[in-house]
Amino acid sequence: MGAMWKSPTGANAFYRAALANLVVPLDSIRSEQLTVVLGDLARRHPARVFRIQRAPSGPGAGAGAARLTARATALCHIREGRPGFVCSEQIVLEWTDASASLVPSAVRSLLIGDLPVILLSLAPAPDPSWLATLATKVDLVIADSCVEEEPAALIEIWERTGRSGAPMRDLAWARLEPWRALLAELFDAPDAARALGSLRDLTIAHGGAAPPSTVWLLAGWLASRLSWRLEGRDGARWRFRSGHGPVDVVIQRNEGESASILQWAHLRAGGAHPLDVRIVHKSRGTTALVEWLSPRRETVTAPFGYRELAAAIVGEIQRQEPNPAFQDSSRIARAMIEA
Amino acid sequence: MTPDAATELETAVNPLREGSVTLRAAEPCTFVVFGASGDLTHRKLLPALLKLSRERLLHPQTAVVGFARRKTTDEEFRAELAQLAGERGVPEAEWRRFAASLFYRAGDFENADDYRALTALLETLERERATPGNRIYYMAAPPDAFPAIFTNLGRSGLARPPKPEAWTRVVVEKPFGRDLGSARALNALIHTCFEERQVFRIDHYLGKETVQNILVLRLANGIFEPLWNNRYVDHLQITVAETVGVEARAGYYEKAGVLRDMLQNHMLQLLALTAMEPPARFEADSVRDEKAKVLRAMEPLSPELVAARTVRGQYGAGSVAGEPVVGYREEPGVNPDSTVETCLAVKLEVDNWRWAGVPFYLRSGKRLAKRATEIAIVFRRPPYSLFRSAGCGPIESNVLRLRIQPDEGISMSFGTKAPGQTLRIQPVRMDFNYLTAFGAEPPEAYERLLLDCNLGDSTLFAREDEVELAWERVDAIARGWAETGKTPLVTYPAGTWGPREADDLIERDGRRWYRV
């Protein structure tokens, strides 16, 4: 690799770029899937990537091996429209039970000194034993509550985002961004905005066995923005109260969809400003279907800012401002889960 | 929510917008490109719109309508761009999506009937695409067509927004006039149908990331602005060097020369951004007020000062990057006796509290040794040469270089002790490069500027008074050259750094041009 960085200019030049240190613990299940994401991520936000994974079992690499092993590689992409390659260094660190405690010190010694350290924690609980030690010394933790199936694990992530120490971001919130943008856009029109105050019913449908965290956060976000107060729960129906009266929130499972994703949201308002609209989004689609039943009947295809995972991660890395909307939404989401 | 709060909701801003990140997402609109068959449209505008579309920064309902004399159909217009999209590896689906928004209307700039046909097409597109009627008219046509276009935009009603909630804007390409009189006449013509807030005079240099970074470097870092004045800065150099000759633009260049082609717009804009006071707010008029103040603080040169502080040259035959090239007068379309300058060097002064006594040396030319645009801020040397007694020679000044293109970035040179047993001070560079820091090249200037225009942000566009102030300064130089005859046109070999006289201009002051 040293020779690569000294390569000539022009078509065969390798440019080494880094804006951050990216520490990524991987489990065996997601390792392959995240390999693609890490390549995309390094292209969008060059970094020295620390890929930390459990050593494969086999002769000489069993759980008893007391040493870490490491190798250096590079994630490169061709420059757009110009000769040469842009590369991010990648350090692959493999650990065993016996060497797990050495991981934090190994990572610390290899960090680029003047760049932020970002911990990308995308594997579900339980965390490897060394992660807590490492997490105390990083500048940003990015987690993904969507990978958690247990409500307690979701809540744990949301709780940690509010604690002092390294700031923490939840990718579920980033995934919700296009939903929030589209909903906000629908209610920009004065007629629709007036109906917001008299919303009576919100139904959110999801695939998979349990609601993904985006479902909880969407309900929490609408409740916090519209100042709904949670009063109780009856099965999959939550009763809120707005300034104009009761609001029912229903979370329902779509048996036909196995992937754990937010599928559609249906909002209804009564009174002087009737409204009935359903937004349907199919996985990874860049558009969503907006089905208006009231005050007019029409179905329109609206742009939906779906982002690949790497783009969502970069968005969270670059987010600089505090995120009170997320804190408010997750607080209500937690209350719904615990009700 | 209390009943009061609910009532409030009926009139307040959309509460779902609260706390959301403001994305630079464009509003639905129709771009109408006058002069759509020209080089600029195919080389810059349409590729920039395609890129914005691919990055989903254009609203999906956006349409692009080309308008020009050449008879072409929508399909042929799309096919021309399809080739370009293919060369750039644009995925088929993305190309199809963009192509569906491309339209063409053949028309004569002077024929009122053709504007009626254009109106009908725009109304149809706006109805079909359910856009509110927002329109951007892009003047990519030759300047001599502007009077006809603006007159007809006014008469046909196209200049007015079709609905109360819609807007219309006009983007005007350089050259914005060829002297102060013609610039004023053009401003007056534009204002017969557009208000100043609707006018976006484009100078693509201002859309370059590195140019925008001038303000960020100065005003978002605590260490530079305190030094940004005549107490610490010895002088500034602005170099805009091209290796190309006139190419296919001889007709235009014979009337313009480097003075009008470069100094009046790009170079004076770079100077103004570098020298301006911090604006009260980062918004269009605050920034442009400060730039205009800089231009006002540069008195137009008297004929005597023009003779003393300017150099003009014209390239002769030579070789550029190892290839032999002909001289300017041998270029196709150029008058064999042409006295048009292809290179200039000028020393300017900004007479205000911050910059009094600090010279600004500007140079630009065609067929120079290297393509490079750079601003060098050269700092004063230390007041006392401590290391002279240890046998060290004169210490180099610290130089902060803002590289606008290519290899966009910033470098700072400073003296350091060279390794060894003797005390030897050697200048070294700290280098920031966009590519190696961010792993990506900055976006094309036109992408940024087209998006800004759509969003109604005119910060990076020149205002009427800036353009006129710049012309006053440039006209003074042109007048000096024409009237005194004391600034002879000197020939320089192509592929060099211009005439010897340009070096003399700065060396007379005990300084030198920094290598770019």
Interface residues (C-beta under 8 A of the other chain):
Chain A: Y15 R16 A17 L19 A42 R43 H45 P46 R79 E80 G81 R82 V86 S88 E177 R180 A181 L183 A184 F187 D188 A193 R194 L196 G197 S198 L222 R225 L226 S227 W228 S242 G243 H244 T286 P303 G305 R319 N323 P324 A325
Chain B: M1 T2 P3 D4 A5 A6 T7 L9 E10 N14 P15 L16 R17 E18 G19 S20 V21 L23 R56 H59 P60 R88 L435 T436 A437 F438 G439 A440 E441
